[in-house]
Amino acid sequence: MASFDLRVNGTTRTVDVDPSTPILWVLRDHLQLVGTKYGCGIAQCGACTIHLNGVAVRSCQLPVSVVGQQEITTIEGLSEHGDHPLQQAWLEHDVPQCGYCQAGQIMNAAALLNNNPRPTEADIEAAMNGNICRCGTYTRIKAAIKSVVKG
């Protein structure tokens, strides 16, 4: 066990965990931030996407010992009241079906728009490639992202 001071959603939180513990499990089990989901466990599906210093990363394979003082943003930290433009667009476009992958989808899209506020359709497709939605809502996901770009 080791003690880690993590910057999560603008607040410093201290956890005592094994250094090899994936940050996903630190967030969910130790900090009760359960919006970030466990999907595949091998960093392939995107359900566990969070931001480290604004960059979308898969948290299920990222050891807490690697995070250091980087700012972690989870879906809970994207906006205080769930009113981030992407979250609103997700509702307007009726994106979620089961909803399981949607936090990861939104976090990936938010990182895209932070780095490229005017992405082309090809940019959106490239950035979102690899975030898997078992329900197949890809068309609505793309439409929601495009509506934020236009907005």
C-alpha positions as CSV (number, residue, x, y, z in Angstrom):
1,M,0.0,0.0,0.0
2,A,1.0,3.5,-0.7
3,S,-0.5,6.9,-0.2
4,F,-1.4,9.0,-3.3
5,D,-2.6,12.6,-3.5
6,L,-4.7,12.8,-6.6
7,R,-6.2,15.9,-8.2
8,V,-9.7,14.7,-9.2
9,N,-12.4,17.1,-10.6
10,G,-10.6,20.1,-9.1
11,T,-10.1,18.6,-5.6
12,T,-7.1,16.9,-4.1
13,R,-8.1,13.5,-2.7
14,T,-5.8,11.1,-0.8
15,V,-6.0,7.4,-1.2
16,D,-4.1,4.5,0.2
17,V,-3.9,1.8,-2.4
18,D,-1.5,-0.6,-4.1
19,P,0.5,1.4,-6.6
20,S,-0.5,-1.0,-9.4
21,T,-4.2,-0.4,-8.9
22,P,-5.8,0.9,-12.1
23,I,-7.1,4.4,-11.6
24,L,-10.6,3.2,-12.7
25,W,-10.8,1.2,-9.4
26,V,-9.4,4.0,-7.3
27,L,-12.1,6.3,-8.7
28,R,-15.0,3.8,-8.3
29,D,-14.1,1.9,-5.2
30,H,-12.1,4.4,-3.1
31,L,-13.6,7.8,-4.2
32,Q,-17.1,6.6,-5.1
33,L,-17.0,8.2,-8.5
34,V,-19.0,5.5,-10.3
35,G,-19.8,7.3,-13.5
36,T,-16.7,5.9,-15.1
37,K,-17.5,2.4,-16.2
38,Y,-15.7,-0.9,-16.4
39,G,-16.1,-2.4,-19.8
40,C,-13.5,-4.7,-21.2
41,G,-10.6,-4.4,-18.7
42,I,-8.0,-4.2,-21.5
43,A,-8.4,-0.5,-22.6
44,Q,-10.1,-1.4,-25.9
45,C,-13.8,-0.4,-25.5
46,G,-13.6,3.1,-24.1
47,A,-16.2,2.8,-21.3
48,C,-13.6,3.8,-18.8
49,T,-12.4,7.0,-20.5
50,I,-11.4,9.9,-18.3
51,H,-9.2,12.9,-18.9
52,L,-5.7,13.4,-17.7
53,N,-4.8,17.0,-18.1
54,G,-7.5,17.2,-20.7
55,V,-6.4,14.2,-22.7
56,A,-8.8,11.2,-23.1
57,V,-7.3,8.1,-21.6
58,R,-8.5,4.6,-20.7
59,S,-8.5,4.2,-17.0
60,C,-8.8,0.5,-16.6
61,Q,-5.2,-0.2,-17.4
62,L,-3.6,3.0,-16.0
63,P,-1.9,2.3,-12.7
64,V,-2.5,5.0,-10.0
65,S,1.3,5.2,-9.6
66,V,1.6,6.7,-13.1
67,V,-0.9,9.5,-12.6
68,G,1.2,11.8,-10.3
69,Q,-0.1,15.3,-10.1
70,Q,-2.0,15.3,-13.4
71,E,-5.5,16.6,-13.2
72,I,-8.1,13.8,-13.5
73,T,-11.5,14.7,-14.8
74,T,-14.3,12.2,-14.7
75,I,-17.8,12.4,-16.1
76,E,-18.9,13.8,-12.7
77,G,-16.4,16.6,-13.1
78,L,-17.3,17.5,-16.7
79,S,-20.0,19.9,-15.4
80,E,-21.4,20.5,-11.9
81,H,-25.0,20.0,-12.9
82,G,-24.8,17.7,-15.9
83,D,-25.3,20.6,-18.3
84,H,-22.1,20.4,-20.4
85,P,-23.0,21.1,-24.0
86,L,-22.2,17.5,-24.9
87,Q,-24.4,16.2,-22.1
88,Q,-27.3,18.4,-23.3
89,A,-26.7,17.3,-27.0
90,W,-26.8,13.6,-25.9
91,L,-30.2,14.2,-24.4
92,E,-31.5,16.3,-27.4
93,H,-30.4,13.6,-29.8
94,D,-31.7,10.7,-27.6
95,V,-28.2,9.0,-27.8
96,P,-28.3,6.6,-24.9
97,Q,-30.1,3.3,-25.1
98,C,-28.6,1.2,-22.3
99,G,-26.3,4.1,-21.5
100,Y,-23.4,2.0,-20.2
101,C,-20.8,3.3,-22.6
102,Q,-22.1,6.9,-22.7
103,A,-19.8,8.4,-20.0
104,G,-16.8,7.2,-21.9
105,Q,-18.3,8.4,-25.2
106,I,-18.9,11.9,-23.8
107,M,-15.5,12.1,-22.2
108,N,-13.8,11.1,-25.5
109,A,-15.9,13.7,-27.4
110,A,-15.2,16.4,-24.9
111,A,-11.4,15.8,-25.3
112,L,-11.9,16.0,-29.0
113,L,-13.7,19.3,-28.8
114,N,-11.2,20.8,-26.3
115,N,-8.4,20.1,-28.7
116,N,-10.3,20.8,-31.9
117,P,-13.4,23.0,-31.5
118,R,-14.3,22.7,-35.2
119,P,-13.7,19.1,-36.1
120,T,-14.7,17.8,-39.5
121,E,-16.8,14.7,-39.8
122,A,-13.7,12.7,-40.5
123,D,-12.1,14.2,-37.4
124,I,-15.1,13.1,-35.3
125,E,-15.0,9.6,-36.8
126,A,-11.3,9.2,-36.2
127,A,-11.5,10.5,-32.6
128,M,-14.5,8.4,-31.7
129,N,-13.1,5.2,-33.3
130,G,-12.6,2.6,-30.7
131,N,-15.3,3.8,-28.3
132,I,-17.6,0.9,-28.5
133,C,-21.4,1.1,-28.2
134,R,-23.0,-2.3,-28.1
135,C,-26.4,-0.6,-28.8
136,G,-25.0,0.9,-32.0
137,T,-25.9,4.5,-31.4
138,Y,-23.0,5.8,-33.4
139,T,-25.1,7.8,-35.8
140,R,-26.8,9.7,-32.9
141,I,-23.4,10.1,-31.2
142,K,-21.9,11.7,-34.3
143,A,-25.0,13.9,-34.7
144,A,-24.8,15.1,-31.1
145,I,-21.1,16.0,-31.4
146,K,-21.8,17.8,-34.7
147,S,-24.7,19.8,-33.1
148,V,-22.3,21.1,-30.4
149,V,-19.8,22.1,-33.1
150,K,-22.5,24.1,-34.9
151,G,-23.7,25.6,-31.6
